[in-house]
């Protein structure tokens, strides 16, 4: 097995990976939907979205529905690529468990 250079260190955080995974399935998602999907508080989601925004993976747009403020989240092209590469690498790593390993016997004890 070689190195895992395509694993994105920022997506090794399970919370960030969950957020990006939810956003990968849509174009724009309300932050409330994302918060509920990943089971976070508003403040925890905000903190993680800020970190992902600094990486260029997520963008947030604020607006209103009627008189109620809303925030929508979108996975950027860079975020989609990072997620796709990260998941592909995880799959390659996990695939080692599927295939038969070399047929070996433990050494005989003397």
QUIBEL-V623293 format. One record per backbone hydrogen bond with DSSP energy under -0.5 kcal/mol. CO is the residue of the C=O (numbers start at 1). NH is the residue of the N-H. If there is no record, write none. Layout:
CO/NH, CO/NH
This chain:
4/7, 6/8, 7/9, 8/11, 9/12, 10/13, 12/14, 13/17, 14/18, 15/19, 16/20, 17/21, 18/22, 19/23, 20/24, 21/25, 22/25, 23/26, 29/73, 30/34, 31/35, 32/36, 33/37, 34/38, 35/39, 35/40, 41/45, 42/46, 43/47, 44/48, 45/49, 46/50, 47/51, 48/52, 49/53, 50/54, 51/55, 52/57, 52/58, 53/56, 57/76, 59/74, 61/72, 63/70, 64/66, 65/68, 68/65, 70/63, 71/31, 72/61, 73/29, 74/59, 74/76, 76/80, 77/81, 78/82, 79/83, 80/84, 81/85, 82/86, 83/87, 84/88, 85/89, 86/90, 87/91, 88/92, 89/93, 90/94, 91/95, 92/96, 93/96, 94/97, 95/98, 95/99, 102/104
